[in-house]
Amino acid sequence: MSASKFARRFKSVIISIVVLLVGFIVFAMFVNRNTVNMTPRQKLLKTVYPLIMWFSGRTSKNHVEPGHRPPAPTSIYALSATLNNGETYALSQLKGKRFMIVNTASDCGYTGQFEGLEKLYQQYNHNFVILAFPANDFKEQEKGNDADIAAFCKLNYGISFPLMKKSVVVKEAGQQEIFAWLTRKELNGWNDAPPPWNFTKYIIDEHGQLLQYFGPTVDPFSPELVKLILK
């Protein structure tokens, strides 16, 4: 290759890189235009969230085939959680409704799912509830206290569904009792697996039965998830 051709190709590559960088910066400014007190890491994660979901492939993780889920030996309606403001939230008030339980974190690659979860809640909240359980169980991606978490979720994502006090969701000492129910088949009927990461979504039907859970890579508006909500 002649020196002139190499120079032209090199120049073309540099121009392409500059255009991509400028485009990324403009996109980042647009995505983060309404952020409040976000760390640089949180802003970066919010910006690249669409890429994270694209690479994840939006695949679900289902452990039991439909029609083979034994009924829960114990009732989830007997359980409760502590809201972010310190009040008690009894699950008995959800009888007759479908609801989702999701473990969340503010510094995770999937934190952008807060936006989709809020839209999902707003669209179907006539007979559907989302309960968010912040947890610091995966790579310490939720280090803030309850006040910090509430401010982050409400100011940056407009969260209006119930937000719980920061809890332990994995199988270890101090595991929140609702997650103990979700992750032990002797309690829920069929599932023994703990959440693999932040933003694992558990769907409970109107009779208090665990229908399915979806891994973190599943978008809140994935057809499979929405179908379960609407049944």
C-alpha positions as CSV (number, residue, x, y, z in Angstrom):
1,M,0.0,0.0,0.0
2,S,1.4,3.4,-1.0
3,A,2.0,6.0,1.7
4,S,-0.7,8.3,0.3
5,K,-3.4,5.5,0.4
6,F,-2.3,4.6,4.0
7,A,-2.6,8.2,5.0
8,R,-6.1,8.5,3.5
9,R,-7.3,5.4,5.3
10,F,-5.7,6.5,8.5
11,K,-7.4,9.9,8.2
12,S,-10.8,8.2,7.5
13,V,-10.4,5.9,10.5
14,I,-9.6,8.9,12.8
15,I,-12.6,10.9,11.4
16,S,-14.9,7.9,12.1
17,I,-13.6,7.6,15.6
18,V,-14.1,11.3,16.3
19,V,-17.7,11.2,14.9
20,L,-18.5,8.2,17.1
21,L,-17.0,9.9,20.2
22,V,-19.0,13.1,19.5
23,G,-22.1,11.1,18.9
24,F,-21.6,9.2,22.2
25,I,-21.0,12.5,24.1
26,V,-24.2,14.0,22.7
27,F,-26.1,10.8,23.5
28,A,-24.7,10.8,27.0
29,M,-25.7,14.4,27.6
30,F,-29.2,13.7,26.4
31,V,-29.6,10.5,28.5
32,N,-28.2,12.3,31.6
33,R,-29.9,15.6,31.2
34,N,-32.3,15.0,34.1
35,T,-30.0,13.2,36.5
36,V,-29.7,14.4,40.1
37,N,-26.6,13.7,42.3
38,M,-25.5,10.8,40.1
39,T,-21.9,9.7,40.4
40,P,-19.8,9.5,37.2
41,R,-20.2,5.7,37.3
42,Q,-24.0,5.9,37.6
43,K,-24.1,8.3,34.6
44,L,-21.9,6.1,32.6
45,L,-24.0,3.0,33.4
46,K,-27.2,4.9,32.5
47,T,-25.6,5.9,29.2
48,V,-24.4,2.4,28.2
49,Y,-27.5,0.6,29.5
50,P,-29.0,0.0,26.0
51,L,-25.7,-1.6,24.9
52,I,-25.7,-3.8,28.0
53,M,-29.2,-5.0,27.3
54,W,-28.4,-5.5,23.7
55,F,-25.4,-7.7,24.5
56,S,-27.3,-9.5,27.2
57,G,-29.7,-10.7,24.5
58,R,-32.8,-10.3,26.7
59,T,-32.9,-14.0,27.5
60,S,-35.0,-15.2,30.4
61,K,-34.1,-17.9,32.9
62,N,-37.0,-20.2,33.6
63,H,-36.5,-23.2,35.8
64,V,-39.8,-25.1,35.7
65,E,-42.0,-25.8,32.6
66,P,-45.5,-24.4,32.6
67,G,-48.0,-26.8,34.2
68,H,-45.4,-28.4,36.5
69,R,-45.4,-26.0,39.4
70,P,-46.6,-27.6,42.7
71,P,-48.7,-25.2,44.9
72,A,-46.9,-23.4,47.6
73,P,-46.9,-25.3,50.9
74,T,-46.8,-22.0,52.8
75,S,-48.6,-18.7,52.1
76,I,-46.6,-15.7,51.0
77,Y,-49.5,-13.6,52.3
78,A,-48.4,-14.3,55.8
79,L,-45.2,-12.4,55.2
80,S,-44.3,-8.7,55.3
81,A,-41.5,-6.3,54.6
82,T,-40.3,-2.9,56.0
83,L,-40.8,0.0,53.6
84,N,-38.0,2.5,52.9
85,N,-39.7,4.9,55.3
86,G,-39.9,2.4,58.2
87,E,-43.5,1.4,57.8
88,T,-44.6,-2.3,57.6
89,Y,-45.9,-3.5,54.3
90,A,-48.0,-6.7,54.6
91,L,-48.3,-8.9,51.5
92,S,-51.8,-9.9,52.6
93,Q,-53.0,-6.6,51.0
94,L,-52.0,-8.0,47.6
95,K,-54.5,-10.8,47.6
96,G,-56.3,-10.9,44.3
97,K,-53.5,-9.0,42.5
98,R,-50.5,-10.2,40.5
99,F,-47.2,-8.6,41.7
100,M,-43.5,-8.6,40.9
101,I,-40.7,-8.7,43.5
102,V,-37.4,-7.5,42.2
103,N,-34.0,-7.0,43.9
104,T,-32.4,-3.7,42.9
105,A,-29.2,-1.8,43.1
106,S,-28.2,1.8,42.2
107,D,-24.7,1.1,40.8
108,C,-25.5,-1.9,38.5
109,G,-25.3,-2.2,34.8
110,Y,-29.0,-3.0,34.9
111,T,-30.0,0.0,37.0
112,G,-31.5,1.5,33.9
113,Q,-34.3,-1.0,34.3
114,F,-35.8,1.3,36.9
115,E,-37.2,3.3,34.0
116,G,-38.9,0.3,32.4
117,L,-40.2,-1.0,35.7
118,E,-41.8,2.4,36.5
119,K,-43.5,2.5,33.0
120,L,-44.7,-1.1,33.5
121,Y,-46.2,-0.2,36.9
122,Q,-47.9,2.9,35.6
123,Q,-49.4,1.0,32.7
124,Y,-50.8,-1.9,34.7
125,N,-51.1,-0.7,38.3
126,H,-54.9,-1.1,38.3
127,N,-54.3,-4.8,39.2
128,F,-50.5,-5.2,39.4
129,V,-47.9,-4.1,41.9
130,I,-44.1,-4.0,41.9
131,L,-42.1,-4.3,45.1
132,A,-38.4,-3.3,44.9
133,F,-35.9,-4.6,47.4
134,P,-32.6,-2.8,47.3
135,A,-29.7,-5.1,48.2
136,N,-25.9,-4.8,48.4
137,D,-25.3,-8.5,47.8
138,F,-23.7,-8.4,44.4
139,K,-20.3,-6.6,44.1
140,E,-21.5,-4.0,46.7
141,Q,-23.5,-2.2,44.1
142,E,-25.9,-0.7,46.6
143,K,-23.7,1.0,49.3
144,G,-26.0,3.9,50.1
145,N,-28.3,4.1,53.1
146,D,-32.1,4.0,52.7
147,A,-32.4,7.7,52.4
148,D,-29.8,7.8,49.6
149,I,-31.5,5.0,47.8
150,A,-34.9,6.6,48.0
151,A,-33.6,9.9,46.7
152,F,-31.7,8.3,43.8
153,C,-34.7,6.2,42.7
154,K,-37.3,9.0,42.9
155,L,-35.2,11.9,41.6
156,N,-33.6,10.1,38.7
157,Y,-36.3,7.5,37.7
158,G,-39.5,8.8,39.3
159,I,-40.1,5.6,41.1
160,S,-43.7,5.4,42.5
161,F,-44.0,1.7,43.3
162,P,-43.2,0.5,46.9
163,L,-39.5,0.7,47.7
164,M,-38.4,-1.5,50.7
165,K,-35.7,-1.1,53.2
166,K,-32.3,-2.3,52.1
167,S,-32.3,-6.1,52.6
168,V,-30.3,-9.3,52.2
169,V,-31.8,-11.3,49.3
170,V,-29.2,-14.1,48.9
171,K,-29.2,-17.3,50.9
172,E,-27.2,-16.3,54.0
173,A,-27.7,-15.1,57.5
174,G,-30.3,-12.3,57.7
175,Q,-32.0,-13.1,54.4
176,Q,-35.2,-11.1,54.1
177,E,-38.2,-13.5,54.8
178,I,-39.9,-12.8,51.5
179,F,-36.7,-13.8,49.6
180,A,-36.4,-16.8,51.9
181,W,-39.9,-17.9,50.6
182,L,-38.9,-17.1,47.0
183,T,-35.8,-19.2,47.1
184,R,-36.8,-22.3,49.0
185,K,-39.0,-24.9,47.4
186,E,-40.2,-26.2,50.7
187,L,-41.9,-22.8,51.1
188,N,-42.8,-21.7,47.5
189,G,-43.4,-25.2,46.0
190,W,-40.8,-25.4,43.3
191,N,-37.9,-22.9,43.2
192,D,-34.7,-23.4,45.2
193,A,-32.4,-21.0,43.2
194,P,-31.4,-17.7,44.7
195,P,-31.3,-14.5,42.5
196,P,-28.2,-14.7,40.4
197,W,-27.7,-10.9,40.3
198,N,-29.5,-7.6,40.7
199,F,-32.8,-7.1,39.0
200,T,-34.1,-10.6,39.1
201,K,-37.8,-10.5,38.8
202,Y,-40.3,-12.8,40.5
203,I,-43.9,-13.0,39.4
204,I,-46.6,-13.9,41.9
205,D,-50.1,-14.6,40.8
206,E,-53.4,-13.4,42.3
207,H,-53.6,-16.6,44.5
208,G,-50.1,-16.1,46.0
209,Q,-48.4,-18.7,43.8
210,L,-44.9,-18.2,42.4
211,L,-45.4,-18.3,38.6
212,Q,-41.9,-17.7,37.3
213,Y,-38.8,-15.7,37.7
214,F,-36.8,-13.8,35.1
215,G,-33.1,-13.1,35.2
216,P,-31.5,-9.7,35.2
217,T,-31.1,-9.7,31.4
218,V,-34.8,-9.7,30.8
219,D,-36.3,-6.3,30.0
220,P,-39.3,-5.3,32.1
221,F,-41.4,-5.1,28.9
222,S,-40.3,-8.4,27.4
223,P,-43.3,-10.2,25.9
224,E,-42.9,-13.2,28.1
225,L,-43.0,-11.1,31.3
226,V,-45.8,-8.9,30.2
227,K,-47.9,-12.0,29.1
228,L,-47.7,-13.3,32.7
229,I,-48.8,-10.0,34.1
230,L,-51.8,-9.9,31.8
231,K,-53.0,-13.5,32.4
